[in-house]
Amino acid sequence: MKNDGAIVTVTPKTLTESEAAVYLGISKSTLRQGRCDGRRNNRMPPPPYLRIGRKILYDISDLDRWLSGFRIEF
């Protein structure tokens, strides 16, 4: 593959737990608890996540879809 000196920008599709927590405005422990406990009555449902080996990742489009479920319109 020929490199013509152009700068290539790569936009990540996934976020780490820390990045996802900042993106959502919630704590890492809230994300972790949601993964461990799953859905519980009277609790915020956890966002979908990916597990690749021991690594936990969050797909940005999944997080956006999850957030839109909390939208309240008047």
C-alpha positions as CSV (number, residue, x, y, z in Angstrom):
1,M,0.0,0.0,0.0
2,K,1.4,3.3,-1.0
3,N,1.7,6.1,1.6
4,D,1.4,9.5,-0.1
5,G,2.1,11.4,3.2
6,A,-1.6,12.0,3.9
7,I,-2.6,12.1,7.5
8,V,-5.3,9.5,8.3
9,T,-7.7,10.1,11.1
10,V,-9.2,7.0,12.7
11,T,-12.4,7.5,14.8
12,P,-12.9,4.8,17.4
13,K,-16.1,2.9,17.3
14,T,-15.8,1.6,20.8
15,L,-14.9,3.1,24.2
16,T,-13.2,1.6,27.3
17,E,-15.1,1.5,30.6
18,S,-13.4,4.8,31.7
19,E,-14.2,6.5,28.4
20,A,-17.8,5.3,28.4
21,A,-18.3,6.6,31.9
22,V,-17.2,10.0,30.9
23,Y,-19.2,9.9,27.7
24,L,-22.4,9.0,29.7
25,G,-21.7,11.2,32.7
26,I,-21.9,8.3,35.1
27,S,-19.3,6.6,37.3
28,K,-17.2,3.6,36.3
29,S,-18.6,1.8,39.4
30,T,-22.2,2.3,38.1
31,L,-21.2,0.6,34.8
32,R,-19.4,-2.2,36.6
33,Q,-22.3,-2.8,38.9
34,G,-24.7,-2.9,36.0
35,R,-22.5,-5.5,34.2
36,C,-22.2,-7.7,37.4
37,D,-25.8,-7.4,38.6
38,G,-27.6,-7.1,35.2
39,R,-31.2,-5.8,35.2
40,R,-32.7,-5.2,38.7
41,N,-36.0,-3.8,39.8
42,N,-36.0,-0.1,40.6
43,R,-32.5,0.3,39.1
44,M,-31.2,1.9,35.9
45,P,-30.7,-0.9,33.3
46,P,-27.1,-1.3,32.3
47,P,-26.0,-0.3,28.7
48,P,-25.0,-3.0,26.3
49,Y,-21.3,-3.9,26.2
50,L,-18.8,-6.1,24.4
51,R,-16.5,-8.6,26.1
52,I,-13.5,-9.6,24.2
53,G,-11.5,-11.9,26.4
54,R,-11.2,-10.0,29.6
55,K,-11.5,-6.6,27.9
56,I,-14.8,-4.7,28.2
57,L,-15.8,-2.2,25.5
58,Y,-18.8,-0.1,24.8
59,D,-20.0,0.5,21.2
60,I,-20.7,4.3,20.8
61,S,-23.9,3.7,18.8
62,D,-25.2,1.3,21.5
63,L,-24.5,4.0,24.1
64,D,-26.4,6.6,22.1
65,R,-29.3,4.2,21.6
66,W,-29.3,3.4,25.3
67,L,-29.3,7.1,26.2
68,S,-32.2,7.9,23.9
69,G,-34.3,5.4,25.9
70,F,-34.2,7.9,28.8
71,R,-35.3,10.9,26.8
72,I,-38.3,12.7,28.1
73,E,-40.3,15.0,25.8
74,F,-43.1,17.3,26.9
